[in-house]
Amino acid sequence: MTTPLLQIEGVTKAYPGVIANNNVSLTIGRGEVHALLGENGAGKSTLVKMLFGLVTPDAGQMVLDDAPYTPASPEAAREAGVGMVFQHFSLFDALDVAENVALGMSDPPPRRDLAQRIREVSEDYGLPLDPAQIVGDLSAGERQRVEIVRCLLGKPRLLIMDEPTSVLTPQEVDLLFDTLRTLRGEGTSILYISHKLEEIRALCDHATILRHGEVVGQCVPAEESAGRLAELMVGRRLDPPTRPRSAPGAVALEIRDLSLPPPHAFGTALRQVSFSVTSGEVVGIGGVAGNGQDELLSALSGERLSAPGTVTLDGTDLSRKGPEPRRLAGLLAAPEERLGHAAAPDMSLSENTIVSAAGRQGLARRGLIDWGAAKDFAEGIIARFDVRTPGPGTTARALSGGNLQKYVIGREILQDPRVLVVNQPTWGVDAAAAATIRQALLDLAAKGAAVIVISQDLDELMEVSDRFAALTEGRLSPFRPTEGLTVSEIGLMLGGAHDMEAAHAH
């Protein structure tokens, strides 16, 4: 073990009704990449919020570089040499790179000097950036570089990274890892949070595992299998999803030359998207964030209408039909954004069933809501998908991200759709919840439904889908069977190498 940079001893943080961290201790050495692992709700977020000055511990102590460390704010944390790159970027689309970087600094230098420093740091660490480029025009990987460069300008001794690869292509992941190894070689310590266990094994020197707010183990990730790491996190063995393979059925959904302008200034136009899905089939659509995934789901769900003849379900043209007629016909969708799009934050779970299932489940008759039926349906979702909540009267906002995701996906699956479209079905959920959701999607397909999974998680797509295509700048590559696809081929597809795909398809 190298000389400690950070020591956390007996840290405890409680909220009404829950102990988020209970007597947590861990040590991070200088020039060490240390993984923090745990399920959703295990206490990872609370711990890093205390490190970054967003939350104050109730008990215990933190020592940074042999001095007591009690940051009262993120600014105090940055001044002490602690930087953080959050999972969800905090950038303004309409501003350029330099302006976004300046907003994160307490005393930014003049524009010309700042632009020069951005260029120098980005070149030194292999993170190419143009300070004058508008952030709304950047890819997800480039946006992450802005966040990282903004951190590195403060010359942090400890860099905290929360799910840093969830929106990156395999090639961008390699670039990020090269950067992190360079930082480690210079003596910077990194606290790394991720649900991608193979990445943890490849990158991290040590790992601390949290469960129910307590430290349950520490290990050297390279010496453990990904399966063993998952077991340590959840406290039980996780079996991979299984599905009996069957012959393809009839075409359920056909999309022909679907083109739509961008919904807003920083949206993505859909460009002649064509594909079909058969009964019992799971198709996977991959892509780096911002390449048209939200727009495609909106076009399939009926939130945005297309030209006649572009969206056909079992031979019926639904192109000019809105969301409710499509749901009644059997075409259901679960969008990426849980709070605000998939669920109304301040409505109860029972009320949120009515939002999408009233017609299909008969929860409203002659203009009157059947509250008993809505409650029963909500309780069925909670039981079937192991949603951790006091009950169907709880508001959507009160659930953890992973539990709300299980609820949203469960609400659609239990309506027995003919076709289900899901965007980011396991975004930010832990290994156990992800396994539950993926198995439910496979079970739905096994019953004869057609399933379209849009995801940035390539491991997920390889695990559940029969065929794979990449969405790049609103264009869809030809589909390829997932069996035998290599990571490098997928990376090329995500980068827009569609000519190569066309060659493979013939």
ZAMARGU-4260 file (C-alpha; in steps of 0.2 Angstrom, whole numbers, plus 5000, padded with zeros to 4 digits):
<rodrens>
0) 5000/5000/5000 | 5007/5017/4995 | 5007/5032/5008 | 4989/5037/5012 | 4983/5052/5004
5) 4965/5051/5011 | 4959/5041/5026 | 4941/5040/5031 | 4938/5033/5048 | 4921/5028/5056
10) 4911/5040/5045 | 4892/5040/5048 | 4878/5049/5040 | 4859/5047/5044 | 4844/5054/5036
15) 4826/5052/5043 | 4822/5034/5042 | 4838/5028/5034 | 4857/5027/5039 | 4866/5031/5022
20) 4883/5027/5029 | 4887/5018/5045 | 4904/5018/5052 | 4913/5018/5035 | 4932/5017/5034
25) 4943/5017/5019 | 4961/5022/5014 | 4966/5029/4997 | 4985/5029/4993 | 4994/5042/4983
30) 4994/5038/4965 | 4981/5024/4967 | 4965/5021/4958 | 4953/5015/4971 | 4936/5008/4966
35) 4920/5011/4977 | 4908/4997/4973 | 4890/4994/4979 | 4872/4992/4974 | 4860/5007/4971
40) 4856/5013/4989 | 4872/5006/4996 | 4879/5023/5001 | 4891/5027/4988 | 4884/5044/4983
45) 4882/5050/5001 | 4901/5046/5004 | 4907/5055/4989 | 4896/5070/4993 | 4904/5071/5010
50) 4921/5071/5001 | 4916/5085/4990 | 4908/5096/5003 | 4890/5093/4998 | 4885/5084/5014
55) 4892/5085/5032 | 4896/5069/5041 | 4887/5066/5058 | 4901/5056/5065 | 4919/5050/5061
60) 4933/5059/5053 | 4942/5062/5036 | 4961/5065/5035 | 4968/5072/5019 | 4987/5073/5017
65) 4989/5071/5036 | 4977/5086/5040 | 4959/5085/5046 | 4948/5087/5031 | 4930/5094/5033
70) 4925/5104/5017 | 4910/5115/5020 | 4907/5117/5001 | 4913/5110/4984 | 4923/5126/4982
75) 4932/5122/4999 | 4935/5104/4992 | 4942/5110/4976 | 4954/5122/4986 | 4960/5107/4996
80) 4964/5098/4980 | 4948/5087/4978 | 4940/5087/4961 | 4924/5078/4955 | 4917/5073/4938
85) 4899/5069/4940 | 4889/5056/4930 | 4877/5069/4923 | 4887/5083/4915 | 4884/5101/4922
90) 4887/5110/4906 | 4878/5124/4896 | 4874/5119/4878 | 4873/5137/4871 | 4891/5142/4878
95) 4908/5137/4871 | 4920/5126/4880 | 4930/5140/4888 | 4915/5148/4895 | 4909/5132/4903
100) 4926/5130/4910 | 4926/5147/4917 | 4909/5145/4926 | 4917/5131/4936 | 4931/5142/4942
105) 4930/5154/4957 | 4943/5166/4949 | 4945/5162/4930 | 4959/5170/4921 | 4957/5181/4905
110) 4949/5172/4891 | 4964/5171/4880 | 4975/5164/4895 | 4961/5152/4899 | 4959/5145/4881
115) 4978/5143/4881 | 4978/5133/4897 | 4963/5122/4891 | 4973/5118/4875 | 4989/5114/4885
120) 4980/5103/4898 | 4970/5094/4885 | 4985/5090/4874 | 4996/5084/4889 | 4982/5072/4894
125) 4977/5066/4877 | 4960/5074/4878 | 4959/5085/4862 | 4947/5100/4864 | 4944/5116/4855
130) 4941/5130/4868 | 4930/5140/4856 | 4918/5125/4851 | 4900/5126/4856 | 4896/5113/4869
135) 4879/5109/4861 | 4889/5103/4846 | 4900/5091/4855 | 4898/5072/4857 | 4895/5065/4874
140) 4914/5059/4875 | 4919/5077/4871 | 4908/5084/4884 | 4916/5073/4897 | 4933/5079/4892
145) 4927/5097/4896 | 4922/5091/4913 | 4939/5082/4916 | 4949/5097/4909 | 4939/5108/4920
150) 4944/5097/4935 | 4962/5095/4930 | 4965/5114/4928 | 4963/5114/4947 | 4978/5102/4949
155) 4968/5090/4960 | 4977/5078/4972 | 4961/5067/4972 | 4950/5065/4957 | 4932/5057/4960
160) 4924/5050/4945 | 4906/5044/4945 | 4901/5032/4931 | 4913/5040/4919 | 4911/5028/4905
165) 4892/5026/4904 | 4891/5037/4888 | 4907/5032/4879 | 4912/5021/4864 | 4925/5007/4868
170) 4938/5018/4859 | 4933/5033/4870 | 4935/5022/4885 | 4952/5017/4880 | 4957/5035/4878
175) 4950/5039/4896 | 4959/5025/4904 | 4975/5031/4896 | 4972/5048/4904 | 4968/5041/4921
180) 4984/5030/4920 | 4994/5045/4916 | 4987/5054/4931 | 4990/5040/4942 | 5008/5039/4936
185) 5010/5058/4941 | 5004/5054/4958 | 4986/5059/4957 | 4974/5048/4967 | 4957/5043/4959
190) 4941/5037/4967 | 4932/5027/4954 | 4913/5023/4954 | 4906/5011/4941 | 4894/4997/4939
195) 4905/4990/4925 | 4915/4977/4934 | 4927/4972/4920 | 4932/4990/4919 | 4935/4990/4938
200) 4946/4974/4936 | 4956/4982/4922 | 4959/4999/4929 | 4958/4999/4948 | 4972/4995/4961
205) 4960/4992/4976 | 4942/4992/4979 | 4930/4995/4994 | 4913/4987/4994 | 4898/4995/5002
210) 4882/4986/5006 | 4867/4994/5015 | 4879/5009/5020 | 4892/4998/5028 | 4909/4992/5022
215) 4907/4973/5018 | 4924/4970/5010 | 4940/4976/5002 | 4950/4967/4988 | 4962/4969/4973
220) 4950/4969/4958 | 4962/4961/4946 | 4962/4945/4958 | 4943/4943/4958 | 4931/4938/4944
225) 4917/4951/4939 | 4905/4938/4945 | 4913/4937/4962 | 4914/4956/4963 | 4895/4957/4959
230) 4892/4944/4973 | 4901/4954/4986 | 4891/4969/4981 | 4874/4961/4982 | 4877/4947/4995
235) 4872/4933/4984 | 4876/4924/4968 | 4869/4932/4951 | 4865/4921/4937 | 4866/4928/4919
240) 4849/4931/4910 | 4843/4916/4900 | 4830/4914/4886 | 4826/4899/4876 | 4830/4903/4858
245) 4816/4901/4845 | 4813/4903/4827 | 4809/4921/4822 | 4790/4924/4821 | 4780/4936/4809
250) 4786/4954/4807 | 4777/4964/4822 | 4784/4982/4818 | 4791/4989/4802 | 4799/5006/4801
255) 4802/5013/4783 | 4812/5028/4779 | 4808/5037/4795 | 4815/5055/4794 | 4811/5069/4806
260) 4819/5086/4809 | 4827/5089/4826 | 4815/5093/4840 | 4826/5108/4846 | 4842/5117/4842
265) 4853/5104/4850 | 4843/5089/4845 | 4847/5076/4832 | 4837/5074/4815 | 4832/5056/4811
270) 4838/5052/4793 | 4829/5038/4783 | 4829/5025/4798 | 4822/5008/4792 | 4821/4992/4801
275) 4809/4978/4806 | 4807/4968/4822 | 4798/4950/4822 | 4788/4942/4836 | 4800/4934/4849
280) 4815/4945/4844 | 4825/4957/4854 | 4835/4970/4844 | 4848/4981/4851 | 4851/4999/4845
285) 4868/5006/4852 | 4875/5023/4851 | 4884/5037/4860 | 4872/5049/4869 | 4865/5062/4858
290) 4865/5053/4842 | 4846/5052/4840 | 4841/5039/4854 | 4828/5050/4862 | 4821/5056/4845
295) 4819/5038/4839 | 4810/5033/4855 | 4798/5048/4853 | 4795/5044/4835 | 4791/5026/4840
300) 4780/5030/4855 | 4770/5043/4845 | 4776/5058/4854 | 4782/5065/4837 | 4772/5060/4822
305) 4780/5055/4805 | 4774/5054/4787 | 4761/5040/4783 | 4768/5023/4780 | 4784/5025/4791
310) 4778/5016/4807 | 4767/5000/4804 | 4762/4988/4818 | 4755/4971/4812 | 4751/4979/4795
315) 4742/4994/4803 | 4749/5011/4799 | 4751/5021/4815 | 4762/5035/4808 | 4749/5048/4812
320) 4743/5041/4828 | 4748/5048/4845 | 4754/5039/4861 | 4737/5032/4867 | 4731/5025/4851
325) 4748/5016/4849 | 4747/5009/4867 | 4730/5002/4864 | 4736/4994/4848 | 4750/4986/4858
330) 4765/4998/4854 | 4772/5003/4871 | 4788/5013/4876 | 4798/5017/4891 | 4809/5033/4889
335) 4826/5036/4897 | 4822/5050/4908 | 4813/5042/4923 | 4808/5057/4933 | 4797/5069/4922
340) 4795/5059/4907 | 4793/5041/4912 | 4785/5046/4928 | 4777/5062/4936 | 4788/5065/4951
345) 4775/5071/4963 | 4762/5058/4959 | 4760/5042/4968 | 4765/5025/4960 | 4746/5021/4959
350) 4743/5038/4950 | 4758/5034/4938 | 4751/5018/4933 | 4736/5028/4926 | 4747/5039/4916
355) 4752/5025/4904 | 4740/5010/4908 | 4723/5018/4910 | 4717/5012/4893 | 4726/4996/4891
360) 4723/4990/4909 | 4705/4996/4910 | 4710/5008/4925 | 4697/5021/4919 | 4679/5018/4913
365) 4667/5031/4906 | 4679/5045/4912 | 4680/5039/4930 | 4696/5031/4938 | 4695/5014/4946
370) 4707/5018/4960 | 4706/5000/4967 | 4711/4993/4950 | 4725/5006/4949 | 4732/5001/4967
375) 4731/4983/4963 | 4741/4985/4947 | 4754/4996/4956 | 4755/4982/4969 | 4758/4969/4956
380) 4772/4979/4949 | 4780/4981/4966 | 4779/4963/4970 | 4784/4956/4953 | 4799/4968/4951
385) 4805/4969/4969 | 4803/4988/4970 | 4809/4994/4987 | 4795/5006/4993 | 4783/5008/5007
390) 4769/5005/4995 | 4759/5011/4980 | 4755/5028/4989 | 4773/5033/4988 | 4777/5047/4976
395) 4789/5043/4962 | 4801/5056/4968 | 4804/5046/4984 | 4811/5031/4976 | 4829/5028/4972
400) 4834/5029/4954 | 4836/5010/4953 | 4819/5006/4961 | 4810/5019/4950 | 4818/5011/4935
405) 4811/4994/4940 | 4794/5001/4942 | 4794/5010/4925 | 4800/4995/4916 | 4788/4984/4925
410) 4773/4995/4922 | 4776/4993/4903 | 4780/4974/4903 | 4765/4969/4914 | 4754/4978/4901
415) 4758/4963/4889 | 4764/4974/4874 | 4765/4967/4857 | 4780/4978/4854 | 4790/4986/4868
420) 4803/5000/4865 | 4815/5004/4880 | 4828/5017/4881 | 4842/5014/4893 | 4833/5001/4903
425) 4846/4998/4916 | 4854/5016/4917 | 4862/5019/4933 | 4855/5003/4942 | 4865/4990/4951
430) 4870/4973/4945 | 4855/4964/4954 | 4842/4976/4947 | 4850/4976/4930 | 4849/4957/4930
435) 4830/4958/4935 | 4826/4970/4921 | 4836/4961/4907 | 4828/4944/4912 | 4811/4952/4912
440) 4814/4959/4894 | 4820/4941/4888 | 4805/4933/4896 | 4793/4946/4887 | 4801/4941/4870
445) 4800/4922/4874 | 4781/4925/4876 | 4780/4932/4858 | 4783/4951/4860 | 4795/4960/4849
450) 4807/4970/4860 | 4818/4985/4855 | 4832/4990/4867 | 4840/5006/4864 | 4856/5007/4876
455) 4873/5015/4878 | 4878/4999/4888 | 4886/4988/4875 | 4888/4973/4887 | 4869/4974/4890
460) 4865/4974/4871 | 4877/4959/4868 | 4868/4950/4882 | 4850/4952/4878 | 4849/4956/4859
465) 4848/4944/4844 | 4853/4958/4832 | 4863/4974/4834 | 4863/4991/4825 | 4872/5008/4829
470) 4863/5025/4828 | 4875/5038/4823 | 4870/5056/4820 | 4852/5050/4817 | 4857/5037/4804
475) 4855/5018/4808 | 4868/5006/4802 | 4862/4989/4795 | 4858/4976/4808 | 4871/4963/4812
480) 4868/4946/4822 | 4876/4950/4839 | 4883/4932/4840 | 4902/4934/4835 | 4902/4953/4835
485) 4918/4960/4842 | 4921/4975/4853 | 4931/4984/4839 | 4918/4981/4826 | 4905/4988/4837
490) 4916/5003/4841 | 4918/5006/4822 | 4899/5005/4820 | 4896/5018/4834 | 4909/5029/4826
495) 4898/5029/4810 | 4908/5016/4799 | 4892/5011/4790 | 4900/5008/4774 | 4909/4994/4782
500) 4893/4987/4789 | 4885/4988/4772 | 4899/4977/4765 | 4897/4965/4779 | 4878/4964/4776
505) 4880/4958/4758
</rodrens>
